[in-house]
Amino acid sequence: MYTRMNRISRFCFQDNQFWGECLPCTLAVFMTIVKSARVAWIIATRQAVEYAVVHGLPLDKWTMNSDFQQFCLKRDVLSQAGEIFRQLTIGEKLIQWTNSLKMSLPCFIFAASEFDLVPKTDKWGDPVLDENGLQVMRRRRQLKGIHLSGLFMFDADHLTIDPYEVFRRTQVPGFPWQVRLAHKTSSGYGLRLVCELRPELGNIADNQICLARELGLMGMLGSTGKPVVDDSCIDASRISYAPRREDIYFIDEKNLF
């Protein structure tokens, strides 16, 4: 069980979700990430490109971007996938590019205070040894090795109302969850909440269902026609992409770090 006396960090972070090690996230690390120019550029670019594609605006600004051009070259050399990619419109290619940018964002794992050490392997699955011939160990994001933090994440995606208006519902007197972090997601249309788990309600999934009902979001459909509540967050090892500092509505530094 989490206690303030024995914690090293309340939750973990990864520089990259695909290869980054899961490390303790301090307040200094968190602020460095959310204030970074790279995070700001990725989120601003994603929102601007998607807006331009949806509204039929000129796309030349982004098609000339060297990062986008390199992305297209990498896709073109693939066999079957490359052929499919070449048949896409410029707008569709740009959307794929911005999705790949989003997936390269640093990320947080709020439900995990730590992950167990496991042997590091190379791309062939062979063990990696250090200069002394000893097995290199690292902390990987694996559900079987997770140490729970007592926090859980709640996502509402593609909201048709201002995400801030949903956040305000958590600030009324007597709201039954302790919110530690709230921010707008990188799409500009979603809300992410990090709350203290209420064990009397059950597990993460149970808390999410109850929270969705409390917020009036249960069964609500978003702009894509799908439910706004993201049920994939029931996985305790689920990542949360870093927001920009300006997109953070609320942060309880005392109890989050």
C-alpha positions in Angstrom: 0.0 0.0 0.0 1.2 3.5 -0.8 2.4 5.6 2.0 4.2 8.9 1.9 6.9 7.7 4.2 8.2 4.8 2.0 7.7 6.2 -1.5 10.5 7.0 -3.9 8.1 8.5 -6.4 4.4 8.4 -6.8 4.4 7.4 -10.4 6.6 6.6 -13.4 7.6 8.1 -16.7 9.1 6.9 -20.0 11.0 9.1 -22.5 9.5 6.9 -25.2 6.8 4.3 -24.8 8.4 1.8 -27.1 12.0 1.6 -25.7 12.2 3.9 -22.7 12.8 2.6 -19.3 10.1 3.2 -16.6 11.7 5.5 -14.1 10.5 7.4 -11.0 8.9 10.8 -12.0 9.8 13.7 -9.7 8.3 17.1 -9.8 11.4 18.4 -11.6 11.2 15.7 -14.2 7.5 16.3 -14.8 7.9 20.0 -15.2 10.8 19.6 -17.5 8.7 17.4 -19.8 5.5 19.4 -19.9 7.5 22.6 -20.4 9.7 21.2 -23.2 9.7 22.8 -26.6 9.5 19.4 -28.3 6.2 18.5 -26.5 4.8 21.9 -27.3 5.7 21.6 -31.0 4.2 18.1 -31.3 0.9 19.0 -29.7 0.6 22.3 -31.6 1.4 20.6 -34.9 -1.1 17.8 -34.3 -3.9 20.2 -33.6 -3.0 22.6 -36.5 -2.7 19.8 -39.0 -6.0 18.1 -38.0 -7.8 21.4 -38.1 -6.4 22.2 -41.6 -7.3 18.8 -43.0 -10.8 18.8 -41.5 -11.6 22.3 -42.8 -9.9 22.0 -46.2 -7.2 24.6 -45.6 -3.8 24.7 -47.5 -1.4 22.0 -46.3 1.8 23.3 -47.9 3.3 24.5 -44.6 3.4 20.9 -43.3 4.1 19.0 -46.6 7.4 20.9 -46.8 8.3 20.0 -43.2 11.5 17.8 -43.2 10.2 15.6 -40.5 7.1 14.8 -42.5 9.1 14.1 -45.6 11.3 11.7 -43.7 8.2 10.0 -42.4 6.9 9.5 -45.9 10.2 8.1 -47.1 10.3 5.6 -44.4 6.7 4.5 -45.2 7.4 4.3 -48.9 10.2 1.7 -48.5 7.9 -0.7 -46.8 6.5 -3.5 -49.0 2.8 -4.0 -48.6 2.3 -1.1 -46.1 4.2 1.2 -48.4 1.9 0.5 -51.3 -1.1 1.3 -49.2 0.5 4.5 -47.8 1.3 5.8 -51.3 -2.4 5.6 -52.2 -3.4 7.9 -49.4 -4.2 11.5 -49.9 -1.8 14.2 -48.6 -4.3 14.9 -45.8 -4.4 11.2 -44.7 -0.6 11.0 -44.8 -0.4 14.1 -42.6 -2.8 12.6 -40.1 -0.7 9.5 -39.9 2.4 11.6 -39.4 0.8 13.6 -36.5 -0.3 10.3 -34.9 3.2 9.0 -35.0 4.4 12.3 -33.5 1.9 11.9 -30.7 3.1 8.4 -30.0 6.7 9.7 -29.7 5.7 12.0 -26.8 7.2 11.2 -23.3 4.6 9.5 -21.2 3.5 8.9 -17.6 2.2 5.7 -15.9 0.2 7.1 -13.1 -1.1 3.8 -11.7 2.5 2.5 -11.2 4.9 3.7 -8.5 7.5 1.2 -9.8 8.1 -1.8 -12.1 10.2 -4.8 -11.3 13.7 -5.1 -12.8 13.9 -7.6 -15.7 16.8 -8.7 -18.0 17.5 -6.4 -20.9 17.5 -8.1 -24.3 18.6 -7.0 -27.8 16.4 -7.1 -30.9 17.0 -10.8 -31.3 16.0 -11.6 -27.8 19.5 -12.3 -26.5 20.6 -11.0 -23.1 22.5 -7.7 -23.0 25.7 -7.8 -20.9 27.7 -4.9 -19.5 31.5 -4.4 -19.8 32.0 -6.9 -16.9 29.9 -9.6 -18.6 27.0 -9.1 -16.2 23.4 -9.2 -17.3 22.0 -5.7 -17.8 18.7 -5.1 -15.9 16.0 -2.5 -16.6 12.5 -1.6 -15.5 10.1 -2.3 -18.3 6.4 -1.5 -18.5 5.0 -4.9 -17.8 1.7 -5.5 -16.0 3.1 -8.5 -14.2 5.8 -6.4 -12.6 3.8 -3.4 -11.6 3.7 -1.8 -8.1 0.4 0.1 -7.8 0.5 3.7 -6.7 -3.1 4.1 -5.6 -3.8 6.4 -8.5 -5.9 5.8 -11.5 -6.4 7.6 -14.8 -9.7 8.6 -16.5 -10.0 9.7 -20.1 -12.8 11.3 -21.9 -12.1 11.6 -25.6 -13.6 13.6 -28.5 -15.8 15.6 -26.2 -18.4 17.8 -27.9 -18.2 20.3 -25.0 -15.2 22.2 -23.6 -13.1 19.7 -21.6 -12.6 22.5 -19.0 -16.4 22.5 -18.4 -16.2 18.7 -17.5 -13.2 19.4 -15.2 -15.2 22.1 -13.4 -17.6 19.3 -12.3 -14.8 17.8 -10.2 -14.4 21.1 -8.3 -17.8 21.3 -6.6 -17.9 20.8 -2.8 -18.2 17.2 -1.8 -17.0 15.7 -5.1 -16.3 12.1 -4.1 -12.8 11.6 -5.7 -9.6 13.4 -4.9 -8.3 14.8 -8.2 -4.5 15.1 -8.3 -4.1 16.1 -11.9 -6.4 17.4 -14.7 -5.4 18.4 -18.2 -6.7 18.7 -21.8 -5.3 16.0 -24.1 -3.2 16.5 -27.1 -6.2 16.4 -29.5 -7.6 19.5 -27.8 -10.9 17.8 -27.3 -10.3 15.4 -24.5 -9.9 15.5 -20.7 -7.6 13.4 -18.6 -8.0 13.1 -14.8 -5.7 11.4 -12.4 -7.5 10.6 -9.1 -7.0 8.7 -5.9 -8.5 5.2 -6.2 -11.4 4.5 -3.9 -10.9 0.9 -2.9 -14.4 0.6 -1.5 -15.8 0.9 -5.0 -13.5 -1.9 -6.4 -10.7 -1.8 -8.9 -9.7 0.7 -11.6 -12.5 -0.3 -13.9 -15.1 0.1 -11.2 -13.8 3.5 -10.2 -13.8 4.6 -13.9 -17.5 3.6 -14.3 -18.5 5.3 -11.1 -16.6 8.4 -12.0 -18.1 8.5 -15.5 -21.6 8.4 -14.0 -20.7 11.2 -11.5 -19.5 13.4 -14.3 -22.5 12.7 -16.5 -20.5 11.1 -19.2 -21.6 7.5 -19.0 -23.0 6.5 -22.4 -22.3 9.9 -24.0 -21.1 9.8 -27.6 -18.3 12.0 -28.8 -17.6 13.8 -32.1 -16.5 10.5 -33.7 -19.8 8.7 -32.8 -18.0 6.5 -30.2 -18.4 6.7 -26.4 -16.3 9.5 -24.9 -15.1 7.3 -22.0 -11.9 5.4 -22.9 -12.2 2.0 -21.3 -8.7 1.1 -22.3 -7.5 3.0 -19.2 -8.5 0.0 -17.0 -5.0 -1.4 -17.7 -2.9 -0.3 -14.7 0.2 -0.1 -17.0 -1.6 2.2 -19.4 0.5 5.2 -20.5 -0.6 8.9 -20.5 1.0 11.1 -23.1 2.6 14.3 -21.7 0.5 17.5 -22.0 1.8 21.0 -22.5 2.1 23.0 -19.3 -0.5 25.4 -20.6 -3.0 22.5 -21.0 -2.9 21.6 -17.3 -6.0 22.7 -15.5 -5.1 21.6 -12.1 -2.1 19.9 -10.4 -1.9 18.9 -6.7 1.9 18.9 -6.4 1.9 18.1 -2.6 0.1 14.8 -3.1 1.2 13.9 -6.6 5.0 14.0 -5.9 
